[in-house]
Amino acid sequence: MWDYTDTVKDHFFNPRNAGELKDANATGEVGSISCGDALRLSLKVDPETEQILEATFQTFGCGSAIASSSALTEIIKGKTLDEALAVSNQEIADFLGGLPPEKMHCSVMGQEALQAAVANYRGETFCDGHEEGDLVCKCFAIDSVLIENVVRANKLTTIEEVTNYTKAGGACASCHEKIEHLIAKVLGQVAAEVAPEPAPAPAASAHIARPKPGGKLARMKKIEAVIAEVRPILQQDRGDIELVDVDDVIVFVKLLGGCVGCHMEKMTLAGIEQKLQAALGEPVQVVPVSDWD
């Protein structure tokens, strides 16, 4: 049984702003009953100031979905559309005193409904589903764009977290590899964005200092040592692994022999990832190159 805060319970049993808004001039609809959750957000917007005067919701879903929708309407009332768009799904969860990890997708659904309502008011098209990106999770109709946005905004690093925030991968699990790719992609982008600019080259007459210990070479040696440590273990089962490349937080490897297509592949990679993180003291993602061909 999930542990709900008193605020979540209050907004579930006594939802604010529930029902239809007859004079609404903006409406956002996301989700579907077939997928288990659906939300319609209705707004009354001042056409001169774009201030949200009223906000109501109608939802089909669990207690967390109702509470998140209720919280969203309370948060955005009185804000301008641009101010409302700045509200993150984490702010919705924080307003409720937190949500169980498995229910964070309810706060994401609220954020999506708001974006859809603002697009509706401004005469723009909001792509709900897989029109913007490749369809990743067929069970819940979750596209790659939504997953990438949620991973980036909430700093997610595992499939389980992605499932908690989007429901993707929570049914048949056939999309888990695609989700892993997207996580690795976003991690690589974030690492590139925060990487410091290279220092200017020293003048010709300047003294060139010796490289400090613990640099790229030392890091690479630690990675190679971990790979060398696990190889004999894999070879005992007629498998093997080789290091292909390292791109900042992503370690590319190639599985060989009995490891190729093995049902324990994911567990093997997860174990190597754990060993690397312990050796390096930093988060890394282990990605088999065959998945990127």
N, C-alpha and C positions, 0 to 999 in steps of 0.2 A: 504494500500500500504506500502510495506517495505521501510525503509530508508536505501539506499545504500550509501556507501562512494564514494567519487570521484575516489578513487583508484579501487574500485570494478567496477565502470562504465567504467573506462579506460581499464581495463583488459578484460571487456566484449566486448566493441566496438572495441578494438584494441588488441586482444589476441596475446601474445608472443608465439612463437614456436608451432603454431598450424599446424597440417598436419601430413603426413606420413614421417617416417625416413627410407629411403630405406636401409641404411647400418647399421641398428640397430642390436645389438647383445644381447639385453635384452628387453623383452616386458611383460607388466603386464596388464591384463584385469580384471575389476571388474564391478559389477552391471549387469543390463540387461535392454533392451529397454522395456520389459514387466513390469518392476518395475518402470520405469520412468526415471532412470538415468543409464548411462553406460559410462565407461571411458577406453580408451586404452592409456597406457603410454609407449613410446618407448625410449630406451636409447642406446647411443653409449659409451661403456665403454672401457677404456684402459686396455688391458689384463695384463699388467705388474704392473700397479699401482692401478688398480680398480678405477681410477678417471673417473667421468662422464664427457665426452667431449661434448656430445650433448644430449638434451632431447626434445622430442616433444609429443604432445597429440592429440587425437581425442576423442571428447566427444559428447554424446547425453544427453542433459539436459537443465536446466534453466540457466539464466545469472550467477547465483552464482556458478554453476558447471563449467561453462566455465572460469570464473574469477579465481576460486580456482585452476583449472588445469593449467592455465597460470601462476599463482603465483608459484605453485609448481615447474614447470620447471625452472623458474628463480632462485628459492632458491637453487635447488640441482645442477645446472650446476657448475662444478669445484670442487665439493665435491667428496670424496671417497664414496664408497657404504656404508661403516660403518657410516661415517659422515651423509650421507643422511638418513639412517635408524633412526638416532637420532632425525630427524625433526618430531615434533608433529603436530597434526591437528590444535592445537591452534596457532602454529607459522605461519601456512599457513593463518589462519584468521587474525592474527596480521599484517602480511605482507600487507594485503589488507585494513588495518585500521579498521578491525572488520567486522563481518558478522551478519545479523539479526539472533536472536536465532533460528528461524524456518529454517534457511538455513545452520546451522553448519554441517549437515550431508554431505554437499558438500566437506568440508575440510577433513572429515573422509574418504570419498571415495578416495580423492587424496592420503592420507596416505596409504590406503589399496593398491592402484594401485602401489605405490612405493614398498611396501613390496612384492607384486606379481612379479614385474619386477626384483627385486634383487634375489628372489627365482628362477626365470626363468634363470637368468644369471649363478647362481651357481648350476644349475641342481637339485634344491630342489623342493618339492611340496608345493604349496601354496593352502590352502583349502579356497576357496571362497564359501560361502553358509553355509550349516549346517553340513559339514562333520566333523568339529572339535568338535562341541558341539550339544546339542539338538536344534532342530528347534523351535524357540519361536514365531516369527511372520511369519505366512504363506503368508500373503499378500505381504510382501517385502523380503521374504526369509532371515530373519535375525536370526542368531544363538546365543546361550547363551554366547559363548566365546567372540564374538564381543561386545555384550552388557556389559559384565563384564569388558572387557578391556577399553571400552569407559567410563563407570561409574567411574572406578578407575582413569584413566588418567585425566579426566575432573572434578572429584569430583561432580558428579551428584547425586541428592537426590530425584528427582521426576520423574514420568512417562512422564510428559510433556517434561522435559529436555532430557530424553532418546529418545523420539520421534524426538525432534529437531536435535539430533546428529546422529541418525541412521535410522529414519523413522519408526522404530518398534512401533506398536501400533497406528499408525496414520490413519488406515483405519477402520477395523471392531471393534477394541477395545477388541476382545476376548482374546488377550494375555496380557492384563493389569495386571492380577493377577500374571502371570509368571514374568513379568517385576518387579513387586513389590518384589517378592521373591529374584530376582537377586540383586536388589538394597540393600535389607536388608542383603543379604549374603556378598556383598562387603563391606558394612558399618561395619559389624561385623569383617571381616578380617582386615580392616584398623585399627579399634579400637584396635584389638589384637596386631597389629604390633607396634603401637605407645604407647601402655601401658607401663608405667615405670616398671622397674624390682623391685620386692619386696625388701624392706629394710632388711638388715641382722638382725637376731634375737638379742635382747640385751643380754649381759652377765648376768649370774645368779645374780651377785651382783649389777647390774646396777639398777638405779631407773626407774621404769616403769611409764611413764607419762600418764596422763589421756587422753583419745581420744579427739581430737579437735572437736569443733562443726562444722557441715557442712560436715561430712563424709558420709560413705555409709548408715549408719542407718538413718541419717537425709534425705538423698536423697530418700531412700525407703519410708519414711513416707510421703514425698511430693507426690510421685507417688500414694501411697495408698489413700491419701486425694483427689486427682483428681478423681480417680476411684470411691470413695465413693460419690463425688459430682455429678457425671453424672449418677449413678445408679438410683436414684429416677426419673430422666427424662426419662430414658429408660423404667422403670417399669410402667410409665403412659401409655405406648403403649404396655404393656404386654411383654416387653423385659427385658433383664438384661445383666450384664457383670461381669466377675470376673478376677482378676489379677492372672496369672498363674506363671510367672517367669520374671526376669529382667536379661538380659545378656548385661551389659554395655550400649550401645546405643540402644538396641532392647528391647522393652517392649512387652512381650507375654501376650495376653489376650484371654479369651474364651467368645464368644457371646452366649447368652442363650435365650430361649423362642422365642418371636416374632422377635428378632434380627437375628435369624438364617435364612439365605436365603432372607432376606429383601432387596428390591431394593435400600434402602438407606444405606446399610451396609458400602460402601466405604466412603460416606459422614460422617457417624457416626464415623468411625475410624479416618478420617481426622480431625474432630472436637476434638476428644480426644487427638490426636497427638498435635494439636495446644495448647490445654490447658496444656499438659505436658511440652511442650517446653517453654511456658511462665512461668510455675511454677519453672522449673529447670534452665532456662536460658541457655539451650544447645540443640542442635539438637538430637532428638530421633526418632526411627521408631516404630510404633505400628503394631504388626503383630498378626492376629488371629491364634491360634494354629491349628485349623482345616485345614488351608492351608498348614501346615507343616507335617501333618500326613502321 
